[in-house]
Amino acid sequence: MSDGLVALCYGSSIALALLVLWLYGVRHWYWHAASILLALGIGLAPGNEFTNTTAMTLVIGWVFSFLMVWGVAAPIFAFGWDHHQHHWKHH
């Protein structure tokens, strides 16, 4: 498998997770905590012959990356960078 395909796969999951946070904002904290726990569960789950293929490794890695980034990056969007808050009033 080419390195470019792997980078495109995982890069797209990270970009989509950040885009979802940017567009829809941070949800309740427990959704982000649950996504981190689910990502850890997926990442630590033992593999079998079905999940040990190249395609399934990419799919599982993509889901893991998306969930982990969506969960871990939420505090940055909640406390550091919030594009929806404007300091001026609209008339």
C-alpha positions, 0 to 999 in steps of 0.5 A: 500500500502506498504511503500517499494512500495511507496519508490521504485516508488518515488525513481525511479523517482528521480534516473531517473531524476538525471540519465537523467541530468547526461547522457544528461546534462542540457538543456536550462533554460526554459525547466527546468523552464517549468518542475518546473511549470508543476510539480507545476500544476500537484501537485496543480491540484484538484483530481477527482474519476479517479485520486483518486485511489492508482495507479493514485496517484503513477503515478501522484506522479512519474511524479511530482517527476521526473519533479520537480527533473529534473528542480530543480537539473539542476543548480547543474549540470550546475554550480556545477558538470559537468562531461562532462568538462575535463581540459585536452586535448585529442590528 
